[in-house]
């Protein structure tokens, strides 16, 4: 949504410059897809730790993928350097008003379907999605509560929100790589400070549990960062309220899905793994 809105705004005379972005996967695919539709050359810088499926999907949408660094922030620095050297247009994944306004169409659709919504729960990485949602929702109804959700090991926006100024993490430690950002954006932080009511965190264990519930009960596959808002429902102590949770991002390879399912089943006591040593004598396995 955000990438498409930003690229749609590029003038004809600037299309030849091409675009460059940095992303852990979702923004990457959006930029690659929107650029292909607009017939603009796109280069996508992704962390070396990005799952294979996201890299391949970005290439399939027409993006030229460059792998650099171990996390989003490393890829971001590399992409900015490339954009400066090549004179290309940098498409920021969250700290850009065109991107933010594009993301805000999520809130538009929620309110079209549920005009009397009380609370919207939204995952936060750099803050682009929640900024767009908050801007639109609060404009329509200032009483709607907007609550952001971050992974415990990547809670830069939550710390910044509480401190009243931008805080940068030294490192991030979470399986939710889609929202693992060390430093929030300047534009998004200002919007979040003004329009977001609260920010809470969820553990990686809660993300795994929620992934299993979503896939088993609803037959929906979402990546760990995509289920953060749903996992946060257990931390919301309200009654008789209408709550929308944003499930965003479903880019995982089969090995990761299998690993998450096994982890979830083990934590629920439905799968038990053990090792046993037996003498190398006939009949021991039976015994």
N, C-alpha and C positions, 0 to 999 in steps of 0.2 A: 504493500500500500504506500508506504513512505517513499521507497525507491522509485516507484512508478510516478508518483506525484512530482518528485524532484526532477526526474529525467524528462517528463512531459513539459517541464518549464524551460528546458534548454532551447535557446534560439537556434534557428537554422544555420546562422553563420558560425556558431560555436560547436556544432555537432562534429566537425572534422577534428577537433581537439581530442576527442575520445574522453572516456571517464575512467577513474580509478577509485576503488573503495577498499576498505579493510573490513573483515567480518569473520565471525566464527562459524558462519554458515547460512543463516536465514536471510540476512541483508544481502549476502553475496549472491544468492539465487535470485533475489528480487532485482538487483542491479543488472545481473546478466540477462535475465528474461526481459526486463523493460528496455534495456539497451538493444537487444536483438530486434524487438518490435519497432524501435525508433531508428534502426539501422545505424547505431553508434557503436564504435569499438570499445569494449570494456576489458579492463584488467582488474582482477580481484586478488587482493593479498590476504591470505588466510594463515593462521598459526599452523606450525608443523604438526600439532597435536589434533588437528581437525579430523573427525571421523571420515573414512574413505567415502562413504555414501554422499556426504555433503560436498566433498571435493568433486566427485564424479558428476553429481547433479548440476553443479555450477558450470562445469565444462559442457554438459549436455545442453544447457540453456544458452551456450555461445560465449561464455566468459573465458578469458585467458587467465588461468590460475597461477599465482606465484605463492609458494609456501615460504614463510619467514617468521622466525621467533617461536617462542613456546606458549604465548598467550595472546589475547586480543591486542593488548597495549603495544606489544612488540610489532605485531603486524601493522598496527595503526601508524607507528613511526616510519616503518619501511614504506608504506603506501604514500604517506605525505612526502617523503623524500623523492619517490618515483614521480609523483604528480608535479613536483616543482621542477625536476630535471626534464620531464617530457612536455611540460606545459599543458597537461591534461586537467580536466575538471574533477576535483575531489568530491566524492559523494559520501558525506559523513553518515554513519549508521544511525546516529541519534541526535547529534548537536546541530541541527539544521531545521529552520522553521518549515521549509517545504516538506521535509521528511516527517516532521512532527504533525503537521496538518494532514498529511496523507494517512498517518497512523490513526488520527482522530476519527476516521470514518468507521472504526470499530464501535465507538460510542454512539455514533449516528444510528447504526444498525441495531444496537442494543435498545436504544430509546424508541425506535420505530416499533420494535416488537414488544417492549415492556416499558411504556411511558412512566409508570409509577414505581420504577426501580428504586430501591433504598440504598444499596451498597454495590460498588463495583470493585472486585479484587483483580489486581493486575500485576504480572511479574515485572521486575525491574532489573535491567542490566545497566545501561547507560542512562536510561530514563526517557527515551523517545516515545515509546508506546504509551506509557502512563501519562506523559505530558500532553499528547494529543487527545487522549481519552478525557483527561481532567479538564482541559480547556473547553471542549465541546459540552461535556456533561454539566459542568458548573454554570456555563452560559445558559443552558436550557433550564436547569434546576439547581440552584446553589445548595439545596439541602441534601443532594445526593452525596453520600460519603465515598470518597475515593481512597482505597487502601492499597499500598504497594507491598509487594512480597519479594524478598531477596533470599538467596541461599546464605546460611550462617557463615560459610567460608568465603563469601564475596559480598560483604554488606557495606560497600563504600557509600552508597546513597543514603542508607539508614544512618550511618555515622555522621554524614554531612548534614542530614535533616535535623538530627538532634543537636549538633554543634552550632548550627546556623551559618556554617561556612563549609566550603568544599574540603573534604578529607580524602587523601589518597592512601590506598593500602600498599604495603610493601610487597605483598604477594596475595594470590587468591588460591583457595583450596576447596574445590567442590567438583562433583561430577557433572554439575549443570553448566557445561562450558558455554552454552548460549547466553547466559547472564553473568558470566564471570568477568567482570570489568573492575579494574583497579581504581579508576577515577571517573566520577560522573561528569557529564557535560556541563559547561557554563550555562548555556541556554536552558537545558533541561532542569538543572538544579534550581534556577530561579523560578521556573514554572511550578516545579514540585513543591518548593517552599511556600508558594502562594496558594496553590489549589489542591494539594494532596493533604488528606486529613491524618494519615498515619502510615508508617512503614513497619512491617514485621518480618521476621526471618523464619525459615524452616530448615531442618537438618537434612542431610543427604539420606538418612534412613527414612525420614518422612516422605521424601521424594520417591524412593524406591517403592514404599508401601502404596503410595498414591498411583504410581505408574501401573502397579499390578491390579489395583482396584479398577482403574479406568479401562485397562485392556480386557480384564476378565468380565466385568459387569456390563460395560458399555461398548465393548469391541472397538475402542478407539486407541490408536497408537500415538502417543505423544512422547517427545524426548523429556529428559529429566527437568530441563529448564522450563519446558512447556507446561508441566503439571504443578509448578510452584504455587500458583494462585489457588489451585484446587486443594493442595496439601495444607494450605493456610486456613481452610475452612474450620478445622478443628480448634484453631486459636481464636475464632470469632465467637464470642459469647453473647449472642442476641437471639431474640425469639420473635416469630411472626414478622420477619422482614424478607423482602425480596432481594436476593443476592445474585449477581452475575459474576462468574469467574471466567477469566480469559485463559483459554487453553491455546497456546501459541508455539508451534514448532513440532514437527514430527519426523525429524531427519535423523534416523538411526539405522545402522547396518544390523544384519541378522545376529551377528555375534554379540553385539551390545544388548540387543533385545533379549537374547537367550540368557545372558549373564544377569540382567536385571530381574528376569522372571525367576531364575534360580535363587537369587539373593532374597527376593520377596517371599518365596515359598519357604526358605530356610528360616527367615525371621518370624514367620507366622507359625512355625512348627509343623508345616505340612510336608517338608522334605528334610530328611536327616542324612547327613554324610558322615561316614566313619571309616577308619582304617584298622585293619587287623593283620597281625603277622601269624602265619601258620607254618609249621614244619613241612619240609618238602617230602612228605610221606603220603602214599595213596590213602584216600578216605578222609583226609583232614578237612576238606571243604564241606563235606557232608556232615561231619561231626560238629 
